[in-house]
Amino acid sequence: GLLGISDLLLRASVMSTYLSKDWGQDWGSLRRFETIVEAQPAELDLGTTTHSGLWSPGSMRYQP
Protein backbone atom coordinates (compact mmCIF):
# COMPACT_ATOMS: atom_id res chain seq x y z
CA GLY A 1 0.00 0.00 0.00
CA LEU A 2 0.86 3.64 0.03
CA LEU A 3 2.46 3.61 3.48
CA GLY A 4 4.70 0.70 2.46
CA ILE A 5 6.17 2.81 -0.34
CA SER A 6 6.59 5.83 1.91
CA ASP A 7 8.48 3.68 4.47
CA LEU A 8 11.06 2.87 1.77
CA LEU A 9 11.60 6.48 0.72
CA LEU A 10 10.93 8.47 3.88
CA ARG A 11 11.84 8.42 7.56
CA ALA A 12 8.85 8.83 9.88
CA SER A 13 8.82 10.32 13.35
CA VAL A 14 5.71 9.60 15.43
CA MET A 15 4.13 11.79 18.10
CA SER A 16 1.04 11.20 20.22
CA THR A 17 -2.06 13.32 19.67
CA TYR A 18 -4.79 14.22 22.15
CA LEU A 19 -8.27 15.72 22.02
CA SER A 20 -8.53 19.40 22.84
CA LYS A 21 -8.82 20.00 26.62
CA ASP A 22 -8.81 16.23 27.30
CA TRP A 23 -5.18 15.24 27.95
CA GLY A 24 -6.26 11.94 29.49
CA GLN A 25 -7.70 10.53 26.26
CA ASP A 26 -5.20 9.43 23.62
CA TRP A 27 -6.59 10.16 20.14
CA GLY A 28 -3.95 8.34 18.09
CA SER A 29 -0.65 9.33 16.54
CA LEU A 30 0.66 11.75 13.94
CA ARG A 31 3.47 10.80 11.54
CA ARG A 32 5.87 13.39 10.12
CA PHE A 33 7.85 12.26 7.08
CA GLU A 34 11.35 13.40 6.10
CA THR A 35 13.27 12.30 3.02
CA ILE A 36 16.09 9.83 3.67
CA VAL A 37 18.26 10.89 0.73
CA GLU A 38 18.02 13.68 -1.78
CA ALA A 39 16.76 12.17 -5.01
CA GLN A 40 16.85 13.59 -8.51
CA PRO A 41 13.49 14.00 -10.24
CA ALA A 42 12.49 11.12 -12.49
CA GLU A 43 12.66 11.51 -16.25
CA LEU A 44 9.40 10.43 -17.85
CA ASP A 45 8.91 9.09 -21.36
CA LEU A 46 5.30 9.85 -22.24
CA GLY A 47 3.34 8.38 -25.12
CA THR A 48 0.27 6.40 -26.11
CA THR A 49 -0.16 2.87 -27.43
CA THR A 50 -3.06 0.59 -28.31
CA HIS A 51 -3.11 -3.04 -27.12
CA SER A 52 -5.59 -5.90 -27.20
CA GLY A 53 -7.28 -7.09 -24.02
CA LEU A 54 -4.90 -10.10 -23.89
CA TRP A 55 -1.70 -8.00 -23.90
CA SER A 56 0.63 -8.11 -20.89
CA PRO A 57 3.66 -5.87 -20.32
CA GLY A 58 5.57 -8.82 -18.80
CA SER A 59 6.85 -9.39 -15.29
CA MET A 60 7.61 -6.49 -12.99
CA ARG A 61 11.28 -5.52 -12.79
CA TYR A 62 12.76 -4.64 -9.42
CA GLN A 63 16.15 -4.23 -7.78
CA PRO A 64 16.83 -5.37 -4.22
N, C-alpha and C positions, 0 to 999 in steps of 0.2 A: 504494500500500500504506500500511500504518500509519505507517511512518517518513516517507513523503512528506507526510502530514498534519502530523505532529509538526514537520517542518522549517518549515512555514508558520507555526505557532503558537508554537514554542519555539526558543530559542537553545541550541545544544549545545556543550559544551566536552569535548574528548577527551583522555584520558590513557592512557598505556601500562599494561599489566598484565603481571605476571610470575608464574611458578610459585613456590611457597614454596621458599626455599633454593636456587633455581636462577636467579640474576639474568641468566645468559647466554642463557636461552631466552625469547623474547618469546611471550606467550600470546595476545595480541590487544589489544583496546582497550576502554575503558569510557567510555560517554557519559553526561554529566550534563546534564539539561535544566533550563533556567530560562525562565520566561515572558517574552516580549518586551514585551507591554503588559498592563496590568491590564484584564481583560474582565469585563463584567457577566454574571451567570448567564443562560442562555437561558430564555425563557418557553415552556413546552410547552403545546400544545393537544392533549389526549388524547381519543380516541374510537375507536369501532369502525364499520366499514362492511363490506358484502358486495358483491363484484364477481364478474363472470363470469371465466373463464379467458382471455378475449380482451381484457380491460380493460387500458388503459395510462394511467398518470398524466400522460403527455406528456413533453416534453423537459425535461432538467435545467436549472434556472436557476442562473446563476452571475454573479458580478461580478468584473471584473478587478482 
